[in-house]
Every structure is written in C-alpha cells, then in structure tokens.
Amino acid sequence: MPPTQHKDYYAILGVKKTATADEIRKAFRKAARKYHPDVNPGDKKAEEKFKEISEANDILSDEKKRKIYDQFGFYSDQIDPAAAEAAARGGHGQGVPIDFGGFDFSDFAASGAQAGTSGAQSGGWGGFRDIFSDLFSKGGRQQQGPEAGTDLEYQVTVDFWTAIRGGTTRLEIHRREVCPTCKGKATTGGSHTCPECNGTGQVTQMGGRMKFNIQCPRCGGTGKVTNACPTCHGEGTIARTEHIDFRIKPGTRDGQRIRLAGKGNAGTNGGAAGDLYLIIRTGTNPVFTRQVDDIHITVPVTVAEAALGSKIEVPTIDGRAQLKIPPATQSGQKLRMRERGVSSATQEGRRGDQIVTVEIVVPHVQDERSKEILREFAKLNPADPRETIWAKIGIA
C-alpha cells in the first residue's frame, strides 16, 4: 500500500497508543458496526469514515506494520520490516538502523542530473526520497495532541413494568476521568534537558555506512522533556467508580441502546470524552409476555362461555378490561384487543395490541345431575369431533 502520512490511527479508532491487540480489535468492531455502508446506505460521510477506520485497523492490527508506524509516524510497504524489529529491540529513544537493501541506488546520480535539466526523476529514487524526506524532516514520534476518550458499553436489566411505563434507573460504572493533578496533560512540573539528545534536539541514526541526524524521538526536537504526572503515572486519566441515574422511556424494548454523550472514558490533552452506551435487557412477568409492543396472555374460559359466547373480564397492563368471547370459540383461538399493548418508544402515538389465547377448562363433574345433563347434551349434539382426522388419513 502507498505511504499514509499524518494520520493518527489511534485517535481514529479511539484507543490509546498502549492499547492491546484485543482492545484495538474491539474498538474496530464497534466503529465498524456504526459506520458500515450496509447500516448507512447512501451516506458518503459514513462510507469515508468506514474506509478510514478500516485503514487504521489494517495497520494497528498487524504487529510489524504497527511497529513501523509507531517508530516513523506513518507506514509504507517500502520500509523494510527489519526496521520495525530493530525499533522493538531498541526501545524508547534508541536509534533504529534502516535497511536500504530494498532500494536501488544505481541511477542515483543519473536521476539527480535529469532533475537538474528536464525535471524528470527515476521512479525508484523518487519513492525513496518521498519516504525519507518526511522521516528526517519530522523525526520519529511527534508530541501527542488531543486524544479522544474511548466509549463504554454496559448491559442494564430493568424490570418488566419499568420498561413498559418508564422510570429512572441507577447504574454503577467504571470509567476513566481527567487526572485532577495534571488536568489530563500527563505531565507535571517544569521541563528539563532531554537526556537522550543532551538538549540538542537531534540524535544520530545509522543505516549501513550512512549516518543521519534526525529529530530526537524523546523530546520531539525541543531538547526539553517533562516529568510524568505522579498521580496518573503519565496516563492523563485515573480510574473512577461512578453512580449515574438515567431515564428509561416508556415502551423501551429489549436490546434497545441508550447513548449518554460524554459519559465514557475521559480524553487526554484536551480531547473529548467518549460516550456511554447502555444495552437494555427487560425483565419478564409471570402472566404477560411481551413481543415488541404487543402483549400476549393466556386466559382460561369455561365450556359454557366458549360454546355460548360471553363477555369476560381479563387483565391488561392498564388493569381490568372486558373481552367478548364469540360463540363456538375453540381452545387455542387467539382474540385481539386493539391498542391494549405497550406504547411505542420509537413511534410517538402508536401502541401495540394485546393478544389473548383462549384456554377452555373442562370441569371435573362429580354430581349425578351434572352428568345427566352432559349425557343429554351429547345426545343432542352427536357430531364426532374426530371425524376430520379419519378423513385426512384416508381410513374409513
């Protein structure tokens, strides 16, 4: 891939430079779910953002690419991977030997002559110059600018009635807040001479027999360094446990996400705080079952009520209500009570229905009078309810 310069991939993914591979992977997945073109059809900004986070993930999720990016401030396939390995061995502030074996110096003089006459340049030397002119003019790591805080995500279980009627819920979260000592700057006290470059702002790096003076990666070329904050140990943020109260809208559904802006981890160097996302899990009820905005309930009825039809009283989430049972209602039949369900949290003024499943209860007959009446009823209604079964299987 071509060199990618002046992009803070860590800020793009919303992670710290010390983030682990697992933290980078989680940050990418979260951002990808938000900006994926399938989720934002026709949104050019979301499409560009998705490309940007994909590029950042491609570099930071690859160990060798990340080492090159961390050392030079950009990544290019033209930089030999050995440079990344040397960076890892050298540690903070150590010189990184650059392997020039992959570059062709054979037409270096010729290309310089051509540049002086016709302006044409050799493609090989041009690519080499483009990479290292940026490297040696800007040095290694740059001083950190504002870094946004990462988002947080919590699952919250609310009871059945709170999800339906709304209310306020309290949650304990663990987040990082701006360090009170350094105010997020990660350093305290005055500056002192950089021990790496002895205050010159430059260090020497070797590439084979070639020697280069580049900007000191420890002090950024200033010749001065500052002390890490003793409270946050140079992080700029400290861990904190916090209780927050948040509102549940009436009709909130299971799996619904609530975003609390600025309630995520604090940023550093003036960076904005991340957001807090709450995934709602709703509780159950022993009588009512909720499906989206509809309420389902099973109601027992007597044989007489089902056969003759009647009006019965049934429970709803608003209290008692009358339900008409049509004559000849069968067990398992579903009756709809319109707008007796849950008020929608997403469509104002809309309300679901209540679906009543009828369950016919057969009485336990003990007295002779009742038995006699049932025998008489059977004589008057001799139809065989199993007749259709035999017809379907073809047995006479």
C-alpha positions as CSV (number, residue, x, y, z in Angstrom):
1,M,0.0,0.0,0.0
2,P,1.2,3.6,-0.5
3,P,2.7,5.6,2.4
4,T,0.0,7.0,4.7
5,Q,1.2,10.2,6.4
6,H,-0.1,12.5,9.1
7,K,-2.9,10.2,10.3
8,D,-3.4,9.4,13.9
9,Y,-4.7,5.9,13.6
10,Y,-5.0,5.5,17.4
11,A,-7.3,8.6,17.6
12,I,-9.3,7.3,14.6
13,L,-10.1,4.1,16.5
14,G,-10.4,5.9,19.8
15,V,-7.8,3.9,21.6
16,K,-4.6,4.8,23.5
17,K,-1.1,4.2,22.0
18,T,-0.6,1.5,24.6
19,A,-3.8,-0.4,23.5
20,T,-3.5,-4.2,23.3
21,A,-4.4,-6.1,20.1
22,D,-7.7,-7.2,21.7
23,E,-8.6,-3.6,22.6
24,I,-7.8,-2.5,19.0
25,R,-9.9,-5.3,17.6
26,K,-12.9,-4.5,19.9
27,A,-12.6,-0.7,19.0
28,F,-12.6,-1.5,15.3
29,R,-15.6,-3.8,15.5
30,K,-17.6,-1.2,17.5
31,A,-16.8,1.5,15.0
32,A,-17.4,-0.8,12.0
33,R,-20.9,-1.6,13.3
34,K,-21.6,2.1,13.5
35,Y,-20.2,3.2,10.1
36,H,-20.7,0.1,7.9
37,P,-22.2,1.1,4.5
38,D,-24.9,-1.5,5.0
39,V,-26.1,0.3,8.1
40,N,-25.8,3.8,6.5
41,P,-26.9,3.3,2.8
42,G,-26.1,6.3,0.7
43,D,-24.2,8.1,3.5
44,K,-20.9,9.2,1.9
45,K,-19.5,10.5,5.2
46,A,-20.1,7.2,6.9
47,E,-18.6,5.4,3.9
48,E,-15.4,7.6,4.2
49,K,-15.3,7.0,7.9
50,F,-15.6,3.3,7.4
51,K,-12.7,3.4,5.0
52,E,-10.6,5.4,7.5
53,I,-11.2,3.0,10.4
54,S,-10.5,0.0,8.1
55,E,-7.2,1.6,7.1
56,A,-6.3,2.2,10.8
57,N,-7.2,-1.3,11.8
58,D,-5.1,-2.7,8.9
59,I,-2.0,-1.0,10.2
60,L,-2.5,-1.3,14.0
61,S,-3.7,-5.0,14.0
62,D,-0.6,-6.1,12.2
63,E,2.4,-6.3,14.6
64,K,5.1,-5.4,12.1
65,K,3.1,-2.6,10.4
66,R,2.3,-1.2,13.9
67,K,6.0,-1.1,14.9
68,I,6.9,0.8,11.7
69,Y,4.0,3.2,12.3
70,D,4.9,3.8,15.9
71,Q,8.6,4.5,15.1
72,F,8.2,6.7,12.0
73,G,4.7,8.2,12.4
74,F,3.4,6.6,9.1
75,Y,3.5,3.3,7.3
76,S,4.8,2.3,3.9
77,D,5.5,-1.1,2.3
78,Q,8.7,0.3,1.1
79,I,10.2,0.4,4.6
80,D,11.9,-2.9,5.3
81,P,10.2,-4.8,8.1
82,A,13.6,-5.2,9.8
83,A,13.3,-1.6,10.8
84,A,10.3,-2.5,12.9
85,E,12.1,-5.3,14.6
86,A,15.0,-3.0,15.3
87,A,12.6,-0.5,16.8
88,A,11.2,-3.1,19.1
89,R,14.7,-4.2,20.3
90,G,16.0,-0.6,20.6
91,G,13.3,0.6,22.9
92,H,12.2,4.2,23.6
93,G,14.6,6.8,22.3
94,Q,17.1,4.4,20.7
95,G,18.3,4.7,17.1
96,V,16.7,2.5,14.6
97,P,19.0,1.1,11.8
98,I,17.3,1.5,8.4
99,D,17.8,-1.3,5.9
100,F,18.5,0.2,2.4
101,G,18.8,-3.2,0.7
102,G,15.4,-3.0,-0.9
103,F,16.2,0.3,-2.7
104,D,18.1,0.8,-6.0
105,F,20.9,3.4,-5.8
106,S,22.3,2.6,-9.2
107,D,20.8,5.5,-11.0
108,F,21.0,8.0,-8.1
109,A,23.5,10.2,-9.9
110,A,21.7,10.0,-13.2
111,S,18.4,10.9,-11.7
112,G,19.9,13.9,-10.0
113,A,21.3,15.1,-13.3
114,Q,18.0,14.6,-15.0
115,A,16.2,16.5,-12.3
116,G,18.6,19.5,-12.9
117,T,17.8,19.6,-16.7
118,S,14.4,18.2,-17.6
119,G,12.8,17.8,-14.2
120,A,12.4,14.0,-14.7
121,Q,13.2,11.7,-11.9
122,S,13.8,8.0,-11.5
123,G,10.8,6.2,-10.1
124,G,12.9,4.2,-7.7
125,W,14.7,7.2,-6.2
126,G,11.6,9.3,-6.2
127,G,9.8,6.8,-3.9
128,F,12.9,6.6,-1.7
129,R,13.1,10.4,-1.4
130,D,9.4,10.8,-0.7
131,I,9.5,8.4,2.3
132,F,12.7,9.6,4.0
133,S,12.3,13.3,3.3
134,D,9.3,13.2,5.6
135,L,11.1,10.9,8.1
136,F,14.2,13.0,8.5
137,S,12.5,16.4,8.4
138,K,10.0,15.5,11.2
139,G,11.9,12.9,13.1
140,G,10.3,10.0,15.0
141,R,7.4,10.3,17.4
142,Q,5.6,13.6,17.5
143,Q,4.3,15.2,20.6
144,Q,0.8,14.0,21.4
145,G,-2.1,16.2,20.6
146,P,-5.6,15.9,22.0
147,E,-6.7,12.3,22.2
148,A,-10.4,11.4,22.5
149,G,-11.6,9.1,25.2
150,T,-12.9,5.6,24.4
151,D,-16.6,4.7,24.5
152,L,-18.0,2.4,27.2
153,E,-20.8,-0.2,26.9
154,Y,-22.9,-1.7,29.7
155,Q,-25.8,-4.1,29.8
156,V,-28.6,-3.0,32.1
157,T,-31.5,-5.2,33.2
158,V,-34.7,-3.3,34.1
159,D,-37.9,-4.9,35.4
160,F,-40.9,-5.6,33.2
161,W,-43.0,-2.7,34.5
162,T,-40.2,-0.1,34.3
163,A,-39.6,-1.0,30.6
164,I,-43.3,-0.5,29.9
165,R,-44.1,2.5,32.0
166,G,-40.7,4.2,32.1
167,G,-38.8,5.4,35.1
168,T,-35.3,6.2,36.4
169,T,-32.6,3.6,37.0
170,R,-29.2,3.8,38.8
171,L,-26.1,2.1,37.4
172,E,-22.6,1.8,38.7
173,I,-19.9,2.2,36.1
174,H,-16.2,2.1,36.0
175,R,-14.6,4.8,33.8
176,R,-11.5,7.0,33.5
177,E,-11.8,10.7,34.3
178,V,-9.3,13.5,33.8
179,C,-6.5,13.4,36.3
180,P,-7.1,16.2,38.8
181,T,-3.3,16.8,39.3
182,C,-2.2,17.3,35.7
183,K,-5.6,18.2,34.2
184,G,-5.2,15.5,31.5
185,K,-1.8,16.7,30.3
186,A,0.0,13.6,31.8
187,T,3.0,15.7,32.9
188,T,3.7,18.0,35.8
189,G,6.4,20.4,36.8
190,G,8.8,22.3,34.6
191,S,10.9,20.9,31.8
192,H,14.5,19.8,31.9
193,T,17.2,18.9,29.5
194,C,16.4,15.8,27.4
195,P,18.9,13.0,28.5
196,E,18.6,11.3,25.1
197,C,19.9,14.2,22.9
198,N,21.5,16.2,25.7
199,G,19.4,19.2,24.8
200,T,20.4,19.3,21.1
201,G,17.0,18.1,19.8
202,Q,18.8,15.7,17.4
203,V,20.1,12.2,17.6
204,T,22.2,10.2,15.1
205,Q,20.9,7.1,13.3
206,M,22.9,4.7,11.2
207,G,21.8,3.0,8.0
208,G,24.6,0.7,6.9
209,R,27.5,3.0,6.3
210,M,25.2,6.1,6.1
211,K,24.8,8.4,9.1
212,F,21.7,10.6,9.6
213,N,20.9,13.3,12.2
214,I,17.2,13.2,12.9
215,Q,14.8,14.8,15.3
216,C,15.1,13.3,18.8
217,P,12.1,11.0,19.3
218,R,12.0,11.5,23.0
219,C,11.7,15.3,23.2
220,G,10.3,15.9,19.7
221,G,13.3,18.1,18.8
222,T,12.8,20.6,21.6
223,G,15.7,19.5,23.7
224,K,13.5,19.5,26.8
225,V,11.4,16.8,28.5
226,T,8.9,16.9,31.3
227,N,8.2,14.6,34.2
228,A,5.3,12.1,34.1
229,C,2.4,13.0,36.5
230,P,2.8,11.1,39.7
231,T,-0.9,10.8,40.2
232,C,-1.9,9.2,36.8
233,H,1.7,8.0,36.0
234,G,1.7,9.7,32.7
235,E,-1.7,8.4,31.5
236,G,-3.6,11.7,31.9
237,T,-6.6,9.9,33.4
238,I,-7.4,8.0,36.5
239,A,-9.8,5.2,37.2
240,R,-13.1,6.1,39.0
241,T,-16.3,4.3,40.0
242,E,-19.4,6.4,39.5
243,H,-23.1,6.0,40.0
244,I,-25.3,7.5,37.3
245,D,-29.0,7.9,37.1
246,F,-30.6,7.6,33.7
247,R,-34.1,7.7,32.3
248,I,-35.9,4.8,30.8
249,K,-38.6,5.9,28.2
250,P,-42.0,4.2,28.4
251,G,-42.1,1.3,25.9
252,T,-38.3,0.7,25.9
253,R,-37.7,-2.6,24.2
254,D,-35.3,-5.5,25.0
255,G,-32.0,-4.9,23.3
256,Q,-32.5,-1.2,22.8
257,R,-29.4,1.0,23.0
258,I,-29.3,4.3,25.0
259,R,-26.5,6.7,24.4
260,L,-25.3,9.0,27.1
261,A,-22.9,11.6,25.5
262,G,-19.7,12.3,27.3
263,K,-20.2,9.7,29.9
264,G,-17.5,7.4,28.5
265,N,-13.7,7.5,29.3
266,A,-12.2,11.0,29.5
267,G,-9.8,12.2,26.8
268,T,-6.3,13.4,27.3
269,N,-4.6,16.7,26.3
270,G,-8.0,18.3,25.9
271,G,-9.5,15.5,23.9
272,A,-13.3,15.0,24.1
273,A,-14.7,12.3,26.4
274,G,-16.2,9.1,24.9
275,D,-19.8,8.1,25.1
276,L,-21.6,5.6,27.3
277,Y,-23.9,3.1,25.6
278,L,-26.4,1.1,27.6
279,I,-27.9,-2.1,26.2
280,I,-31.3,-2.6,27.8
281,R,-32.4,-6.1,28.9
282,T,-36.1,-6.2,30.1
283,G,-37.4,-8.5,32.8
284,T,-40.2,-11.0,32.5
285,N,-43.7,-11.3,34.0
286,P,-45.5,-14.4,35.2
287,V,-48.7,-13.5,33.4
288,F,-47.9,-11.2,30.5
289,T,-45.4,-12.0,27.7
290,R,-44.1,-9.1,25.6
291,Q,-43.3,-9.3,21.9
292,V,-42.0,-6.0,20.6
293,D,-45.0,-3.7,21.5
294,D,-47.7,-6.5,21.7
295,I,-48.7,-8.2,25.0
296,H,-49.6,-11.9,25.0
297,I,-51.7,-13.6,27.7
298,T,-53.4,-16.9,28.0
299,V,-56.9,-16.7,29.6
300,P,-59.0,-19.7,30.8
301,V,-62.7,-19.9,29.9
302,T,-65.5,-22.4,30.8
303,V,-67.1,-24.7,28.3
304,A,-70.3,-22.8,28.5
305,E,-68.6,-19.4,27.9
306,A,-66.8,-20.8,24.9
307,A,-69.8,-22.6,23.4
308,L,-72.5,-19.9,24.0
309,G,-70.3,-16.8,23.9
310,S,-70.0,-14.3,26.7
311,K,-68.2,-11.2,28.0
312,I,-65.4,-11.9,30.5
313,E,-63.0,-9.7,32.4
314,V,-59.4,-10.1,31.6
315,P,-56.2,-8.5,32.9
316,T,-54.3,-5.9,30.8
317,I,-51.2,-3.8,31.6
318,D,-53.6,-1.0,32.3
319,G,-55.8,-3.0,34.7
320,R,-59.1,-5.0,34.1
321,A,-60.9,-4.9,30.8
322,Q,-63.9,-6.6,29.1
323,L,-63.3,-9.1,26.4
324,K,-66.1,-10.6,24.1
325,I,-65.9,-14.3,23.6
326,P,-67.6,-15.3,20.4
327,P,-69.9,-18.3,20.3
328,A,-68.2,-21.6,19.4
329,T,-64.8,-20.3,20.4
330,Q,-62.2,-23.1,20.3
331,S,-59.4,-23.8,22.8
332,G,-56.1,-22.1,21.5
333,Q,-58.1,-19.5,19.5
334,K,-56.5,-16.0,19.6
335,L,-58.5,-12.9,20.2
336,R,-57.1,-9.4,19.6
337,M,-57.6,-6.4,21.9
338,R,-56.5,-3.4,19.9
339,E,-54.3,-0.8,21.4
340,R,-54.1,-2.6,24.8
341,G,-50.4,-3.3,24.4
342,V,-47.3,-1.2,25.0
343,S,-46.8,2.4,23.9
344,S,-44.1,2.6,21.3
345,A,-40.8,4.1,22.4
346,T,-39.8,4.8,18.7
347,Q,-43.1,6.0,17.1
348,E,-45.0,8.6,19.1
349,G,-48.7,8.0,19.5
350,R,-48.5,4.3,18.4
351,R,-49.5,1.5,20.7
352,G,-49.4,-2.3,20.4
353,D,-52.2,-4.8,20.9
354,Q,-53.0,-7.4,23.5
355,I,-53.3,-10.9,22.1
356,V,-55.5,-13.3,24.2
357,T,-55.1,-17.0,23.7
358,V,-58.3,-18.9,24.9
359,E,-57.8,-22.0,27.0
360,I,-61.1,-23.9,27.6
361,V,-61.2,-25.5,31.0
362,V,-63.2,-28.8,31.2
363,P,-65.0,-29.1,34.6
364,H,-64.4,-32.1,36.9
365,V,-68.0,-33.4,37.1
366,Q,-69.0,-35.3,40.3
367,D,-72.7,-35.0,40.9
368,E,-75.2,-37.2,39.0
369,R,-77.4,-34.2,37.9
370,S,-74.5,-32.6,36.0
371,K,-73.6,-36.0,34.5
372,E,-77.1,-36.5,33.3
373,I,-77.2,-33.0,31.7
374,L,-73.9,-33.7,29.9
375,R,-75.3,-37.1,28.6
376,E,-78.3,-35.3,27.3
377,F,-76.1,-32.7,25.7
378,A,-74.1,-35.4,24.0
379,K,-77.3,-37.0,22.6
380,L,-78.5,-33.6,21.2
381,N,-75.1,-32.9,19.7
382,P,-73.9,-36.3,18.2
383,A,-71.3,-34.8,15.9
384,D,-67.9,-36.7,16.0
385,P,-65.1,-34.1,16.5
386,R,-62.6,-36.7,15.3
387,E,-64.3,-37.3,12.0
388,T,-62.0,-35.0,10.1
389,I,-58.9,-36.8,11.3
390,W,-60.0,-40.1,9.7
391,A,-60.9,-38.3,6.5
392,K,-57.4,-36.8,6.3
393,I,-55.6,-40.1,6.8
394,G,-57.9,-42.0,4.5
395,I,-59.1,-44.7,6.9
396,A,-62.9,-45.4,7.0
